Amino acid sequence: MAQDAVACHLAGGMGCVGQQAAGVHALTRPWRHFSPTAQRTWRLVRMETDMTRQRVLVGFLQAQNCTNLPCSWRHPESRNDAHSPDYYQEIARILEAGKFHMAFFDDRLAMPDRYGSDHAHTVEYGIRATKMDPLIVLMTMGAVTRKLGLASTCSTTYFEPFDVARRFATLDLMTNGRAAWNVVTSVNDGEAQNMGREEHLQHDLRYDTADEFMEVVLGHWDTWHDGAIIVNKKTGRYADPSEVKKLDHKGKYFTSRGPFTVPRSPQGHPVIVQAGASGRGQKFAGRWGEVIFAAGRNTEIAKEGYQAVKDEAVRLGRNEDHISICNILMPVVGATKAEAEDKMAVISKLPLEIDALSLLAEALNFDFAAKGIDEPFTTAELQGMTGMLSIRDGVLKRSGKTNPSARDFINFSGRGQTDSAIVGSAKELADYMEAMFAAKGCDGFVVAATHVPGAYADFVRHVVPELQRRGLFHMDYSGATLRENLRLPRPRVGAWKLPS
């Protein structure tokens, strides 16, 4: 669909754009249909894009009853079949038509039930009430796409390194090199209790453990060398044993022997995604991340986080150009600003106060039902919060209050709310994105949907062609694997190890 839009624009009009998922595979090489002048324009735009910084677009998804915005299911145009394969396959087709680099699934191992120490409100109001396994959902999307990257979340706190390495290496092979792993340490006590523990690990300890977890996973991925598989039926030799090593890892937190059971994929191994926001999280992201998600609420905040992660990567001897930092973007777009504002008027009525309170309680492991909505938190209560501490720290900074109330947390955190939505025409959305990109607040965007599939379809129909027209986004995928499309080098064995 996005390719059709670009084709129509270069041919002199946008009139053929208007359908959502139908016809998304319609012009695989649209430049062949252009006039000579339009073909030259097409090539110049692609050349300009190739010579400048990579712009990345990621679709932010959840394998649950709503998008990351818990009120999304209440939208009158939202699909009601979020537990069906067709729901996710339609999203996949739309994102691939828009040349998105990747579809990314966030995940939790528990539904939000910290508020009031009860799950009733979560179920009643559909606040991320159902959560399926995103890795399996990704396979339904991979079956209907050819180039779209496929990223899933998996926790370093509640799984074993060998298991995670095997799952994602298998996904990478089954999608011909399109897999990515979003590395998280998990956030709340509900997850701990579902996974056989009383409470979640302390913040910095989670990251210390995760560092070693990464060494084990990447170590296993390195044990099969390229060319190890021979398949010589005449000699009876399947593979060269000298090219398959045993890891034999024995560390402080993990022991894992090997040999690993999955060979390398066309892209070497899955792309590493990360979203650390705290100081320790940013250090972890700078050490391991190749695509990093950020949540800067404006360009200045985004620039601070961007520079912190890039500086950490450079300090460690990594190439900062091999890291793409993508900032969250919730677009509400229409053919005109007035149309977008009409859409936002509908969306702004959807959130409930309980949405924000539930998500805050979940993220900070604190029962917000224990406080009056305007009652200030004590210093001890604030210090006792755990989990996503960047939320607490951000509220303290933005509110300017030493002891903010629950209402302040709602207003200044943005959890479960639509206040951060960028509303406007394609030009206005593109202006916003271009300004943040040019200011080095990000290398791309994680696009969050107010409802599905309409929000993604609107973005692909309106914003993607405008970004392409400006030379700010690629016209087509440049390769077959996710690494090729992100312009990341195929990692050689041992490339993840820091320079000595």
Number of C-alpha atoms within 10 A of each C-alpha: 30 29 28 24 25 24 26 19 18 20 17 12 12 17 9 12 18 15 12 21 18 12 12 19 14 12 15 11 11 17 20 12 14 17 13 11 10 18 17 13 16 21 13 13 19 18 13 15 19 15 8 10 16 19 22 24 23 27 25 21 24 26 25 22 22 27 23 23 23 27 26 24 24 18 16 12 13 17 17 15 12 19 15 11 14 13 17 24 21 18 22 27 25 27 28 26 28 28 25 26 24 26 25 25 25 18 23 21 20 19 18 28 23 25 23 15 15 11 16 14 17 22 15 9 16 19 30 26 20 18 17 15 17 20 20 12 19 25 17 17 24 22 12 15 18 15 25 29 32 30 30 26 22 25 20 21 21 17 12 16 25 22 11 17 24 18 15 24 26 21 25 28 20 15 24 18 27 30 32 27 29 23 23 22 22 24 25 25 24 22 22 19 14 13 16 9 13 12 15 22 20 11 18 13 11 19 21 14 17 21 16 18 25 18 18 25 22 21 25 28 27 25 23 25 18 16 12 17 17 11 12 10 8 6 7 9 12 12 14 14 11 9 13 20 16 15 19 14 16 11 12 9 11 14 16 18 13 15 15 21 15 17 23 23 22 19 22 24 28 30 26 19 25 23 20 25 22 17 15 15 21 24 21 23 28 25 22 22 26 22 25 27 25 24 16 20 16 12 18 14 13 23 17 13 23 24 15 15 26 24 16 18 24 14 13 15 14 20 11 16 15 17 24 26 30 27 29 22 24 20 25 27 30 24 15 14 18 14 16 19 17 14 16 21 11 11 21 15 12 18 17 15 11 17 23 25 23 26 24 27 22 26 23 23 24 23 18 24 16 10 12 12 15 11 13 18 17 13 11 9 11 19 11 11 16 21 22 20 20 17 20 21 13 14 23 19 12 13 16 10 12 14 18 21 21 21 17 19 23 21 16 20 24 16 22 23 21 18 13 15 20 18 21 23 22 27 17 17 24 21 14 14 22 18 13 21 22 11 13 18 25 29 24 28 25 25 23 22 25 28 23 24 19 18 21 23 25 21 23 25 29 24 24 28 29 22 21 22 18 13 20 25 25 26 23 19 17 15 12 17 27 28 26 16 23 24 17 17 11 15 15 12 18 12 11 16 14 10 8 5
